[in-house]
Amino acid sequence: MVNAKWKKGAAAAVLGLAILAHAGAANAAAVYKAKDNDTFWTLSKQFGVQLDQLVKANPGVDPSNIYAGLSITVPGSAAKKTAAAPKTAAVKAIKMESTAKALPKNTVAVNGLAYNYTDVVQAKASAYTADESENGWGPVDYYGNPLKLGTIAVDPNRIPMGSKVYITGYDHDGLPVGGMMAVATDMGSGIKGDRIDIFVPQSQEKAQKFGFQYVKVFVLGKS
């Protein structure tokens, strides 16, 4: 009788461990490499995970500044669906070592990744909105795409159209803190030389608080 009870207890223990192991696998997370135009909302749909869970699993990621190569933690069983982003020739990034090392020449660190840049522009920056009074062709950029956070207007003779850039040095409520990735897809008659205009998804009143600020623009290459 004692042996029978012991066997039942052992079997239950083994079954419990198996259940815990299965639960651990189901709750395991995986890392997904973001692509351009990814958002937490689109990724939550892609991997079948709740939006709030995805945001909670990535406390260090600015939802308004998700860019190609950024590591996104996908929680739960949805991790099984993750796939590495395809390699492209444009705007290559390399992982930074965990130990502090000097960056290679002509690279800039962005959230743990090192990006090669081809030029650095010390630019005078302003901000603009989607208000019709500021956009002769409507709330779209030069190519007809809707204006969004990450759109900037440039002088094509200084920063080539289509260039992906990293901007630092600004201070404005409504833009990512510390720096932001952007793409030069707009231009304007008043944007000449070392000048950029940063789109902000705000009212004109709030955008005017940006004023004029001097920023550093790292030109990374074509997006």
Residue, then its C-alpha position, 0 to 999 in steps of 0.5 A: m500500500v505504501n509503495a502504491k502511494w509512493k508511485k502515485g506521488a512520484a507520477a504526480a510529481v513527474l506530471g507536474l514538472a512536465i506541465l511546468a516545462h510546457a507552460g514555461a515554453a509557452n510563455a517563453a519570449a523571442v526577439y524580433k528584428a523590426k522593419d521599417n514601418d513596423t508599429f506595436w499595433t501591427l506587430s501585435k496583429q502579426f504575432g497574435v499578442q495583446l498590444d498592452q502585453l507587447v508594450k509591457a515586454n518592451p519598456g525601453v522602446d519608444p513606441s513612436n520610434i520603431y526602426a529597422g534593426l531594433s530588437i522587439t521582445v515578443p512575449g508568450s507563445a507568439a514568439k514561435k511566429t517570429a522571423a528574422a527581418p530580411k537582410t537589405a543593402a540599405v542602412k546596415a546596422i551592427k550589434m554593439e558589444s556588451t562591453a564598452k568599446a570605441l565605435p568604428k569611424n563614421t558610425v553612430a550608436v542608436n539604442g544598442l546598434a551602430y549605424n554607418y553614416t555618410d555625412v553629418v549636418q549641423a542643421k537649423a531645425s524648425a517644426y511643421t504640422a499637417d495644417e493645410s496652411e503649411n502644406g500647399w499639396g495637402p497633409v502629405d509629403y513630396y511623394g504623396n505619402p501621409l505626413k507622420l512622425g519621422t518625416i522631415a523636409v530637407d534641401p535635396n542639394r544638401i541631404p538627398m531625398g529618400s535619405k534615412v537620418y538620425i537626429t539629435g540635439y532637439d528638445h520638444d515635447g512630442l518628439p522621441v527623447g534623446g534622438m529620432m530616426a527620420v526619412a527625408t521625404d519632403m521639401g519646402s521653399g524655405i528649407k535651403g542649405d543646412r536646414i531641416d523641417i521636422f513634422v510633428p503630429q501636433s497642433q500649430e500652437k504646440a509645434q510653434k513652441f519648437g521654434f528654431q533649434y540647432v541639431k545634428v543630423f547623421v545621414l545614414g543612407k537611402s532607406 
